[in-house]
C-alpha cells in the first residue's frame, strides 16, 4: 500500500509538471492569438473569433456526448483490454455520429441556426464556427483518450499542437484578404484533420470489438457520460450568454468588451487548471486505497491555494486591468476597461470552481457540480435578461453574481464533506498588504497612456508584485499542507553524520 501511494505521488509530480509546462505554453499561445487578432481587424475580428471559442467550449461536451471526460474514468477503471478497446471505439463512434448529424443540420438550415446563435443571417460565419466547434471536440476526444491510457504527456503535446500552435500559425500566415470567417474555417479544418490523424494512430493497436462488447461499451458510455454534461456546458455557457445577448441586440461593441473580459478571467482558470486535470483521477485512486488523511491534507492544500489566489490575485487584477488591456488588445479596447474590471471580480469564484470541482467529482458521488452549475447559470441568465437594456456593464455584473453563487455552493459542500484545516490569518494579512501596495503603486507610477516604455514599466511592476506575493503566500503556508516553501531552511545533518 505504501509503495502504491509513493507511485501515485510520483505520478502526480510528473503529470503535474508536464501539464503545467504545456498549460503555460497554451496560455502564451492564447495571449498571442488574441494579440494578433485584435490588431488584425480590431473589434470586427475579435468578436466572432472569441465568440467561436466560447461556443466551442459549450458545444464540445455535447458533440462528444460527454465522453471526452467520461472515457478517462471508464477506461482507467476497466481491467479487460478488449473492453478498454471497445470503450475507445464507442467514444469515437458516438462523437462521429453526433458531429455528422450536426453538420447535416448546419448545411441544411444555416439561416435558422445563424439567427439562433448569432442573431443575424450569416451562413458563412455560421458554418465556419461549426467547423471550429468540431475541431475543438475532436481535440478534446483525443486528449481524453490519451489521459485514459495514462499518457498525460502525449495528451498535453497533442493539445498544444492542435489547439494552440496550429491556430496561431494559421492566423499569422493568413493573407490580409481573408475574412475572419475564412480564418475560422481553416482553423477548424486543421484541428479536425490533426485530431483524426491522432485518433488513427491511437486506435491502430486497438482491436475492433465484437458486437456484444461494442453494445456494452456504448451502454456504459451513455449511462456515465451524458449526466455529467451540464457541469461542463453550463459554466461555459454562463461565460457566453452575456455576449450572445449583446450581439443579438445589435451591440457588437458590447459583446467584444464582454468577451475581452472573459478572455482575461480565463487566464486565472488556465493557471490553476492543471491542478484539477491531474488530481481528479489521482484523488479517486487515493479514495479507493483508503488514504483518508492524504485526501484531507490535499483538500486543505487546495483550499489554501484557492484563498491565496483570491486574496492576492483580485487586487492585482483590479489594479492592472487597464494596463493589461492596453498592452494586450490595443487602443481599440480602451472603452472596455470598466467592463473588464467588473468581470475581474469573478477571479476568486472562477479559481474556486476550478479547484473545488476536482475534489467534488473525485470524492462525492452526488452530482453537486451539476447542481451548482445549474444555479450559477440560472443567476447569470436571469440577470442578463433583466439587465440587457442597461448595456454590457449590467451583463458583466450578472456574470459575476452567478459565478459567486455557484462557487459558494460548491465550496460549501466540499468544506462540509472534508473539513479542511487551513490557518489563513497570515494569508489575510498578506492579502491586505498586497491591496495597499496596489493602491500605492497605482498612485506613484506614471500614467501608461504616455508611451510604450511607461506601459512596460507598469506591467513589470504588477507582475513583480504578483510574483513576490506568490512566494510569500507559499512561505507562510502551514507546513502540514505539504506545499513547497521556497525559503524554508534545509535540514543539515550533524557534523560527522551523512
C-alpha positions in Angstrom: 0.0 0.0 0.0 2.8 2.4 0.9 4.6 1.6 -2.3 1.4 2.2 -4.3 1.0 5.5 -2.5 4.5 6.5 -3.4 3.9 5.6 -7.0 0.8 7.8 -7.0 2.7 10.8 -5.6 5.5 10.3 -8.2 2.9 10.1 -11.0 1.2 13.3 -9.7 4.5 15.2 -9.7 5.4 14.0 -13.3 2.0 14.6 -14.7 1.6 18.0 -12.9 5.0 19.2 -14.1 4.3 18.3 -17.8 0.8 19.7 -17.6 1.9 23.0 -16.0 4.6 23.4 -18.7 2.2 22.8 -21.6 -0.5 24.9 -20.0 2.0 27.7 -19.8 2.7 27.3 -23.5 -1.0 27.2 -24.3 -1.5 30.3 -22.2 1.2 32.2 -24.1 -0.3 30.9 -27.3 -3.8 32.2 -26.4 -2.3 35.6 -25.5 -0.5 35.7 -28.8 -3.7 34.7 -30.7 -5.7 37.5 -29.0 -2.9 39.9 -29.6 -2.6 39.2 -33.4 -6.4 39.0 -33.7 -7.0 42.4 -32.0 -4.6 44.0 -34.4 -5.7 42.2 -37.5 -9.3 43.5 -37.5 -9.8 45.1 -34.1 -13.3 44.7 -32.7 -14.7 43.4 -36.0 -12.4 40.4 -36.0 -12.1 39.9 -32.2 -15.8 39.4 -31.6 -16.6 36.5 -33.9 -13.3 34.6 -33.2 -13.8 35.0 -29.4 -17.5 34.1 -29.7 -16.5 30.9 -31.7 -14.1 29.9 -28.8 -16.9 30.4 -26.2 -19.4 28.5 -28.3 -16.9 25.7 -28.9 -16.4 25.4 -25.1 -20.2 25.0 -24.8 -20.6 22.6 -27.8 -17.6 20.4 -27.1 -19.2 18.1 -24.4 -22.4 17.8 -26.3 -20.7 16.9 -29.6 -18.7 14.2 -27.7 -21.7 13.1 -25.6 -19.6 13.8 -22.5 -17.2 11.1 -23.5 -14.1 13.4 -23.6 -14.2 13.3 -19.8 -16.1 10.1 -19.1 -13.8 8.0 -21.2 -11.0 8.8 -18.7 -12.8 7.2 -15.8 -14.3 4.3 -17.8 -11.1 3.1 -19.5 -8.9 3.7 -16.5 -11.2 1.6 -14.2 -11.6 -1.3 -16.8 -9.1 -4.2 -16.4 -10.0 -6.1 -19.5 -8.0 -4.9 -22.6 -10.7 -5.8 -25.1 -13.3 -3.9 -23.1 -11.0 -0.9 -23.0 -10.6 -1.0 -26.8 -14.4 -1.3 -27.1 -14.8 1.8 -24.9 -12.4 3.8 -27.1 -14.1 2.7 -30.3 -17.6 3.5 -28.8 -16.4 7.0 -27.8 -15.2 7.7 -31.4 -18.4 6.3 -32.9 -20.6 8.4 -30.6 -18.7 11.6 -31.3 -18.6 11.0 -35.1 -22.4 10.3 -35.2 -23.3 13.5 -33.3 -20.9 15.6 -35.4 -22.2 14.1 -38.7 -25.8 14.9 -37.7 -24.9 18.4 -36.6 -23.0 19.0 -39.9 -26.0 17.9 -41.9 -28.2 20.3 -39.9 -25.9 23.3 -40.3 -25.7 22.7 -44.1 -29.4 22.2 -44.5 -30.6 25.0 -42.2 -27.9 27.7 -41.9 -30.4 30.5 -41.8 -32.2 29.3 -38.7 -29.1 28.3 -36.8 -27.3 31.6 -37.7 -30.2 33.6 -36.4 -30.5 31.5 -33.3 -26.8 31.7 -32.4 -25.7 35.0 -34.0 -28.9 36.9 -34.1 -28.4 37.5 -37.8 -28.2 35.7 -41.2 -24.6 34.9 -41.9 -24.3 31.4 -43.3 -20.5 31.6 -44.0 -19.7 32.6 -40.4 -22.2 30.0 -39.0 -20.5 27.2 -40.9 -17.0 28.4 -40.0 -17.9 28.5 -36.3 -19.4 25.0 -36.7 -16.1 23.7 -38.2 -14.2 25.3 -35.3 -16.5 23.7 -32.8 -16.0 20.2 -34.4 -12.2 20.8 -34.3 -12.3 21.6 -30.6 -14.5 18.5 -29.9 -12.1 16.2 -31.8 -9.1 17.6 -30.0 -10.9 17.1 -26.6 -11.7 13.5 -27.5 -8.0 12.9 -28.4 -6.9 14.5 -25.1 -9.3 12.3 -23.1 -8.3 9.1 -24.8 -4.6 9.7 -24.1 -5.3 10.5 -20.5 -7.3 7.3 -20.3 -4.3 5.4 -21.4 -2.2 7.2 -18.7 -0.2 9.1 -21.3 -0.7 12.6 -19.9 2.4 14.0 -21.5 1.3 12.9 -25.0 -2.1 14.3 -24.4 -0.5 17.6 -23.4 1.6 17.7 -26.6 -1.2 16.9 -29.0 -3.4 19.6 -27.4 -0.7 22.2 -27.6 -0.1 21.5 -31.3 -3.8 21.0 -32.2 -5.4 23.9 -30.4 -2.7 26.5 -29.9 0.3 26.3 -32.3 -1.7 25.3 -35.3 -4.4 28.0 -35.0 -1.7 30.6 -34.2 0.3 29.8 -37.3 -2.9 29.9 -39.4 -3.8 33.3 -38.0 -0.3 34.7 -38.6 0.1 33.3 -42.1 -3.4 34.1 -43.3 -3.4 36.8 -46.0 -5.0 40.1 -45.1 -7.6 39.5 -47.8 -9.0 36.6 -45.8 -12.1 37.3 -43.8 -12.4 36.2 -40.2 -14.9 33.5 -41.3 -12.2 32.1 -43.7 -9.6 32.1 -40.9 -12.1 30.3 -38.5 -13.0 27.7 -41.1 -9.3 27.0 -41.9 -8.5 26.6 -38.2 -11.4 24.2 -37.8 -10.3 22.1 -40.7 -6.8 21.9 -39.4 -7.9 20.8 -35.9 -10.3 18.2 -37.3 -7.6 16.7 -39.7 -4.9 16.8 -37.0 -7.3 15.2 -34.4 -8.4 12.4 -36.8 -4.7 11.6 -37.5 -4.1 11.3 -33.8 -7.1 9.1 -33.3 -5.9 6.8 -36.2 -2.6 6.5 -34.5 -4.1 5.9 -31.1 -6.5 3.3 -32.3 -4.1 1.5 -34.6 -3.4 -1.1 -31.9 -6.9 -1.3 -30.5 -8.8 -4.4 -31.7 -12.2 -3.9 -33.2 -14.7 -5.1 -30.7 -17.4 -7.8 -31.1 -21.0 -6.6 -31.5 -21.7 -7.6 -27.9 -18.7 -5.8 -26.4 -19.5 -2.7 -28.5 -23.1 -2.6 -27.3 -21.9 -2.9 -23.7 -19.4 -0.2 -24.2 -22.0 2.2 -25.8 -24.4 1.5 -22.9 -21.7 2.2 -20.3 -20.7 5.4 -22.1 -24.3 6.6 -22.3 -25.0 5.8 -18.6 -21.9 7.5 -17.3 -21.1 10.5 -19.5 -24.3 12.4 -20.6 -25.5 13.1 -17.0 -22.2 14.9 -16.4 -22.6 17.2 -19.5 -24.3 20.0 -17.6 -21.4 20.5 -15.2 -19.2 21.2 -18.3 -21.7 23.0 -20.5 -23.4 25.4 -18.1 -20.2 27.1 -16.8 -19.0 27.7 -20.3 -22.5 28.9 -21.3 -22.5 31.3 -18.4 -19.4 32.9 -20.0 -21.2 33.2 -23.3 -24.8 34.2 -22.6 -24.0 37.9 -22.0 -22.0 38.3 -25.2 -24.8 36.4 -27.1 -27.5 38.7 -25.8 -25.4 41.8 -26.6 -24.7 40.5 -30.1 -28.3 39.7 -30.8 -29.4 43.1 -29.6 -27.0 44.7 -32.2 -24.3 45.7 -29.8 -21.3 44.1 -31.4 -19.0 46.5 -29.5 -20.6 45.5 -26.1 -20.2 41.8 -27.0 -16.5 42.4 -27.8 -15.9 44.1 -24.4 -17.6 41.2 -22.6 -15.6 38.6 -24.5 -12.4 40.5 -23.7 -13.2 40.4 -20.0 -14.0 36.7 -20.3 -10.7 36.0 -22.1 -8.8 37.7 -19.2 -10.6 35.9 -16.5 -10.0 32.6 -18.3 -6.3 33.2 -17.7 -6.8 32.6 -14.0 -8.7 29.3 -14.7 -5.9 28.3 -17.1 -3.3 29.0 -14.4 -4.9 26.6 -11.9 -6.5 24.2 -14.4 -3.6 21.7 -14.5 -4.1 21.0 -10.8 -7.6 19.8 -11.4 -6.7 17.9 -14.6 -4.0 15.9 -12.8 -5.6 15.5 -9.3 -9.1 14.3 -10.3 -8.1 10.7 -11.3 -5.4 10.6 -8.6 -7.7 11.7 -5.8 -10.2 9.0 -6.9 -7.4 6.4 -6.7 -6.5 7.7 -3.2 -10.1 7.3 -2.1 -10.1 3.7 -3.4 -6.9 2.9 -1.5 -8.4 4.4 1.7 -5.8 7.1 2.1 -8.2 9.4 4.0 -5.5 11.6 5.7 -3.7 12.2 2.5 -7.0 13.2 0.9 -7.8 15.6 3.7 -4.3 17.2 3.5 -4.6 17.6 -0.2 -8.1 19.1 0.2 -6.7 21.6 2.7 -3.8 22.5 0.4 -6.3 23.2 -2.5 -8.4 25.4 -0.3 -5.3 27.3 0.7 -4.3 27.8 -2.9 -7.9 28.9 -3.7 -7.8 31.5 -0.9 -4.3 32.7 -1.8 -5.2 33.3 -5.5 -8.4 35.1 -4.5 -6.8 37.4 -1.8 -3.7 38.2 -3.9 -5.0 38.0 -7.4 -8.1 40.1 -7.1 -6.4 43.4 -6.0 -3.7 42.8 -8.7 -6.3 42.2 -11.3 -8.3 45.3 -10.4 -5.2 47.5 -10.3 -3.6 46.1 -13.5 -6.7 45.7 -15.7 -6.2 48.9 -17.7 -2.5 48.3 -18.4 -3.2 44.6 -19.4 -6.0 45.5 -21.8 -4.0 48.4 -23.3 -0.9 46.2 -23.9 -2.7 43.1 -24.9 -5.6 44.2 -27.0 -4.6 47.7 -28.0 -6.2 51.2 -28.1 -9.4 49.9 -29.7 -10.4 48.3 -26.4 -9.7 51.3 -24.1 -13.5 51.8 -23.6 -13.7 48.2 -22.3 -11.7 49.0 -19.1 -14.7 49.4 -16.8 -16.4 46.2 -18.1 -13.2 44.1 -17.8 -12.6 45.5 -14.3 -16.1 44.3 -13.2 -15.5 40.9 -14.7 -12.2 40.6 -12.9 -14.2 40.4 -9.6 -15.1 36.9 -10.8 -11.5 35.8 -10.3 -12.0 34.2 -6.9 -15.1 32.2 -7.8 -13.6 31.0 -11.1 -10.5 29.7 -9.3 -12.6 28.2 -6.6 -14.8 26.4 -9.1 -11.8 25.0 -11.0 -10.2 23.6 -7.8 -13.3 22.5 -5.8 -14.8 20.7 -8.8 -11.8 18.4 -9.0 -12.4 17.4 -5.3 -16.1 17.1 -5.7 -16.0 14.9 -8.9 -13.5 12.5 -7.4 -14.8 12.1 -3.8 -18.5 13.0 -3.8 -21.0 10.7 -5.6 -23.9 13.1 -5.9 -23.7 15.4 -9.0 -23.1 18.5 -6.9 -21.1 20.2 -9.7 -24.1 19.9 -12.0 -26.4 21.3 -9.4 -24.1 24.2 -8.6 -23.6 24.9 -12.3 -27.4 24.9 -12.8 -27.8 27.6 -10.1 -24.9 29.5 -11.5 -26.3 29.6 -15.0 -29.8 30.5 -13.7 -28.5 33.5 -11.9 -26.4 34.6 -14.9 -29.3 34.1 -17.4 -31.9 35.9 -15.2 -29.5 38.8 -14.6 -28.6 39.0 -18.2 -32.2 39.1 -19.4 -33.2 41.7 -16.9 -30.1 43.8 -17.4 -29.8 43.5 -21.2 -31.3 47.0 -21.8 -28.7 48.6 -19.4 -25.7 47.6 -21.6 -22.6 45.5 -21.2 -21.9 46.7 -17.6 -25.1 45.1 -16.3 -24.3 41.9 -18.2 -20.9 41.8 -16.6 -22.4 42.2 -13.1 -24.8 39.3 -13.9 -21.9 37.0 -14.8 -20.0 38.0 -11.6 -23.1 37.3 -9.4 -23.7 33.9 -11.0 -20.1 32.8 -10.6 -20.0 33.8 -6.9 -23.3 31.9 -6.1 -22.2 28.7 -7.9 -18.7 28.7 -6.4 -20.1 29.3 -2.9 -22.4 26.3 -3.2 -19.7 24.0 -4.4 -17.1 25.2 -1.9 -19.6 24.9 1.0 -20.4 21.2 0.1 -16.7 20.3 -0.2 -15.8 22.0 3.1 -18.7 20.3 4.9 -17.6 16.9 3.5 -13.9 17.1 4.1 -13.5 19.6 6.9 -10.2 21.1 5.6 -7.9 22.7 8.2 -6.5 25.9 6.8 -5.0 28.7 9.0 -5.3 31.9 6.9 -4.6 34.7 9.4 -1.1 35.4 7.9 -2.6 34.9 4.4 -5.3 37.5 5.0 -2.6 39.9 6.3 -0.6 39.3 3.1 -3.7 40.0 1.0 -4.3 43.3 2.8 -0.6 44.2 2.3 -0.9 43.5 -1.4 -4.0 45.6 -1.7 -2.3 48.6 0.0 0.7 48.1 -2.3 -1.5 48.1 -5.4 -3.1 51.3 -4.3 0.3 52.9 -3.6 1.8 51.7 -6.9 -1.2 53.0 -8.8 -0.7 56.4 -7.3 3.1 56.5 -7.7 3.6 55.0 -11.2 3.3 57.4 -14.2 0.3 57.1 -16.5 0.5 54.3 -19.0 -1.0 56.4 -21.8 2.2 58.4 -22.2 4.1 55.8 -24.2 5.1 52.2 -24.5 8.1 52.3 -22.1 5.9 53.6 -19.3 3.3 50.9 -20.1 6.0 48.3 -19.9 7.2 49.7 -16.6 3.7 49.5 -15.1 3.2 45.9 -16.3 6.6 44.9 -14.9 5.6 46.4 -11.5 2.3 44.5 -11.4 4.0 41.2 -12.4 6.8 41.7 -10.0 4.4 42.4 -7.1 2.4 39.3 -8.0 5.5 37.0 -8.1 6.7 38.4 -4.7 3.2 37.9 -3.2 3.0 34.3 -4.6 6.4 33.4 -3.0 5.3 35.0 0.3 2.0 33.0 0.2 3.9 29.8 -0.2 6.3 30.8 2.6 3.6 31.5 5.2 1.6 28.3 4.3 1.1 25.9 7.2 3.8 23.2 6.9 1.1 20.5 7.4 -0.3 21.2 4.0 2.8 19.9 2.3 3.1 22.9 -0.1 6.6 23.9 -1.3 8.2 26.6 0.8 10.9 28.3 -1.3 12.8 29.9 1.5 12.5 27.1 4.2 15.8 26.3 5.8 17.3 23.0 4.7 17.9 20.4 7.4 21.6 19.7 7.7 22.9 16.5 9.3 25.1 16.9 12.4 28.9 17.1 11.8 30.3 13.7 11.0 27.0 12.1 10.0 25.6 11.6 6.5 
